[in-house]
Amino acid sequence: MFQLMMMLLGLLAPLSGAPMDENVSTISPSATVQNVIYQVSDKDHYYQSLTSIESFETVNDISLWDRKEDLINKKGKALQVIENPILGCSEYVYDEMTVGICDDVVSYVHVDAIVGTLRVNGTDITISKKGIDDTLGIPQFYSEDGEVYIRGQQAIKVYKDSLTGTIQGIDFFDESSS
């Protein structure tokens, strides 16, 4: 895999305008992967690998800095609002996601796998192993119930069935609050 990556980088180096380091063995695979960015134009959309992005800004166009009124302005009235008086939080249920609001600010965004796609930083991702791997790269953490991708303080956790490995859902949250 590393050799294939180096070969691809060798082909891309002349296009980037940056000289390729001849002593590639001194470059770590993770540093190399983090520097690879690709974009493909499809009319008005640009797709970019998120492995080199420093932070996750939005999921389904909602950020962790949005207030309740921002959510409603962006997505409209929720299908259902579920109150949790003990935590002082509410869940706003939409067709494509559920958004947790605590203290008037988005705490998390959850997308069920059945939805089929999610949008991270404006990039559409098919909810499948290949779609997620191709766009987010290698997870930073593995757990019994899924994989975690971290960019800056934000994290995306892909929940999987522990027996089948089938993706169940995806959460976007602030990593420091986990």
C-alpha positions as a printed NumPy array, in Angstrom:
array([[  0.   ,   0.   ,   0.   ],
       [  2.771,   2.407,   0.968],
       [  4.643,   1.682,  -2.274],
       [  1.486,   2.308,  -4.305],
       [  1.005,   5.612,  -2.472],
       [  4.594,   6.636,  -3.173],
       [  4.183,   5.747,  -6.84 ],
       [  1.018,   7.865,  -7.059],
       [  2.712,  10.749,  -5.283],
       [  5.605,  10.474,  -7.728],
       [  3.143,  10.867, -10.579],
       [  1.413,  13.819,  -8.905],
       [  4.574,  15.664,  -7.816],
       [  5.296,  17.217, -11.228],
       [  1.72 ,  18.537, -11.309],
       [  1.94 ,  20.103,  -7.862],
       [  4.913,  22.302,  -8.646],
       [  6.655,  21.001,  -5.523],
       [  9.77 ,  18.857,  -5.784],
       [  9.405,  15.268,  -4.625],
       [ 11.774,  14.266,  -1.836],
       [ 14.078,  11.679,  -3.349],
       [ 14.587,   9.96 ,  -0.031],
       [ 10.972,   8.886,   0.482],
       [ 11.891,   6.32 ,   3.091],
       [ 12.339,   9.149,   5.605],
       [  8.738,  10.299,   5.129],
       [  6.203,   8.596,   7.37 ],
       [  3.186,   7.059,   5.615],
       [  0.736,   9.078,   7.733],
       [  2.472,  12.392,   6.955],
       [  2.438,  11.503,   3.269],
       [ -1.23 ,  10.51 ,   3.279],
       [ -2.156,  13.711,   5.102],
       [ -0.582,  15.744,   2.299],
       [ -2.516,  14.065,  -0.5  ],
       [ -5.55 ,  16.047,  -1.65 ],
       [ -7.611,  15.403,  -4.701],
       [-10.474,  17.294,  -6.28 ],
       [-12.785,  16.212,  -9.052],
       [-15.217,  18.585, -10.654],
       [-18.803,  17.469, -11.279],
       [-20.509,  20.584, -12.635],
       [-21.042,  22.75 ,  -9.526],
       [-19.707,  20.267,  -6.96 ],
       [-16.123,  19.673,  -5.909],
       [-15.201,  16.541,  -4.039],
       [-12.168,  16.533,  -1.8  ],
       [-10.684,  13.837,   0.357],
       [-11.241,  14.758,   3.981],
       [ -8.125,  12.917,   5.179],
       [ -6.115,  16.119,   4.887],
       [ -8.747,  18.445,   6.357],
       [ -7.773,  19.769,   9.787],
       [-11.287,  19.864,  11.221],
       [-14.79 ,  18.644,  10.61 ],
       [-16.832,  21.825,  10.288],
       [-20.302,  20.519,   9.45 ],
       [-22.367,  17.387,   9.036],
       [-25.472,  17.792,   6.884],
       [-24.687,  21.535,   6.908],
       [-24.976,  21.761,  10.718],
       [-21.986,  22.808,  12.835],
       [-21.331,  22.274,  16.519],
       [-21.368,  26.069,  16.918],
       [-24.895,  26.441,  15.559],
       [-27.57 ,  27.616,  17.945],
       [-31.103,  26.23 ,  17.995],
       [-32.326,  29.135,  15.873],
       [-29.552,  28.464,  13.286],
       [-30.68 ,  24.833,  13.05 ],
       [-34.293,  25.854,  12.48 ],
       [-33.275,  28.501,   9.922],
       [-31.169,  25.928,   8.021],
       [-33.41 ,  22.847,   8.268],
       [-36.876,  24.15 ,   9.095],
       [-39.261,  22.853,  11.691],
       [-38.323,  19.443,  13.114],
       [-40.63 ,  16.466,  12.618],
       [-40.412,  15.856,  16.341],
       [-38.722,  17.442,  19.361],
       [-37.892,  15.099,  22.226],
       [-37.149,  16.834,  25.533],
       [-34.761,  15.423,  28.144],
       [-35.517,  17.5  ,  31.26 ],
       [-32.844,  15.749,  33.341],
       [-30.026,  16.834,  31.004],
       [-31.752,  20.018,  29.879],
       [-31.267,  18.907,  26.266],
       [-33.588,  18.337,  23.319],
       [-33.372,  16.156,  20.233],
       [-34.622,  17.682,  16.99 ],
       [-35.635,  14.863,  14.659],
       [-35.486,  15.429,  10.889],
       [-35.821,  12.973,   7.979],
       [-32.056,  12.839,   7.416],
       [-30.739,  13.292,  10.969],
       [-31.315,  13.905,  14.656],
       [-29.67 ,  16.944,  16.238],
       [-29.003,  17.188,  19.981],
       [-29.294,  20.692,  21.43 ],
       [-28.002,  21.439,  24.935],
       [-27.962,  24.945,  26.408],
       [-29.27 ,  26.298,  23.065],
       [-26.21 ,  25.003,  21.125],
       [-25.791,  21.919,  18.896],
       [-24.156,  19.167,  20.928],
       [-24.218,  16.411,  18.307],
       [-25.599,  15.351,  14.945],
       [-26.681,  11.732,  14.412],
       [-27.356,  10.18 ,  10.993],
       [-28.898,   6.696,  10.739],
       [-27.267,   4.431,   8.153],
       [-30.623,   3.862,   6.465],
       [-30.475,   7.479,   5.217],
       [-27.748,   6.34 ,   2.794],
       [-25.58 ,   9.488,   2.637],
       [-24.274,  12.277,   4.803],
       [-22.576,  15.539,   3.989],
       [-19.302,  16.389,   5.778],
       [-17.834,  19.858,   5.155],
       [-19.945,  20.047,   1.991],
       [-18.748,  16.672,   0.67 ],
       [-21.363,  13.968,   0.116],
       [-20.364,  10.572,   1.51 ],
       [-22.14 ,   7.3  ,   0.836],
       [-22.746,   5.549,   4.141],
       [-20.779,   2.419,   3.324],
       [-17.382,   1.095,   4.338],
       [-15.916,   2.089,   0.971],
       [-17.543,   5.533,   0.937],
       [-16.323,   6.367,   4.42 ],
       [-12.838,   4.859,   3.949],
       [-12.37 ,   6.681,   0.625],
       [-13.345,  10.031,   2.117],
       [-12.233,   9.96 ,   5.755],
       [ -9.236,   7.634,   5.471],
       [ -7.995,   5.544,   8.375],
       [ -9.788,   5.902,  11.737],
       [ -7.806,   7.254,  14.674],
       [ -9.546,   4.844,  17.097],
       [-11.295,   1.479,  16.901],
       [-13.821,   0.309,  19.464],
       [-16.202,  -2.625,  19.904],
       [-19.067,  -0.602,  18.483],
       [-17.306,   1.352,  15.741],
       [-14.542,   3.59 ,  14.454],
       [-13.663,   7.186,  15.351],
       [-12.206,   9.829,  13.035],
       [-10.816,  12.956,  14.701],
       [ -9.976,  16.289,  13.088],
       [ -8.961,  18.977,  15.564],
       [-11.521,  18.948,  18.379],
       [-14.309,  17.457,  16.245],
       [-14.97 ,  13.75 ,  15.852],
       [-17.1  ,  11.501,  13.706],
       [-17.934,   8.062,  15.058],
       [-19.192,   5.364,  12.715],
       [-21.254,   2.91 ,  14.784],
       [-21.156,  -0.702,  13.598],
       [-22.953,  -3.867,  14.606],
       [-20.349,  -5.785,  16.628],
       [-21.302,  -9.122,  15.044],
       [-21.808,  -8.219,  11.384],
       [-19.764,  -5.029,  11.013],
       [-22.777,  -3.381,   9.352],
       [-22.858,   0.396,   9.777],
       [-25.738,   1.403,  12.078],
       [-25.282,   5.174,  12.256],
       [-22.88 ,   8.072,  12.453],
       [-22.39 ,  10.732,  15.145],
       [-20.655,  14.108,  14.809],
       [-19.586,  15.669,  18.116],
       [-16.906,  17.62 ,  19.941],
       [-14.159,  15.117,  20.784],
       [-13.333,  16.824,  24.069],
       [-16.872,  16.199,  25.361],
       [-16.731,  12.426,  24.888]])
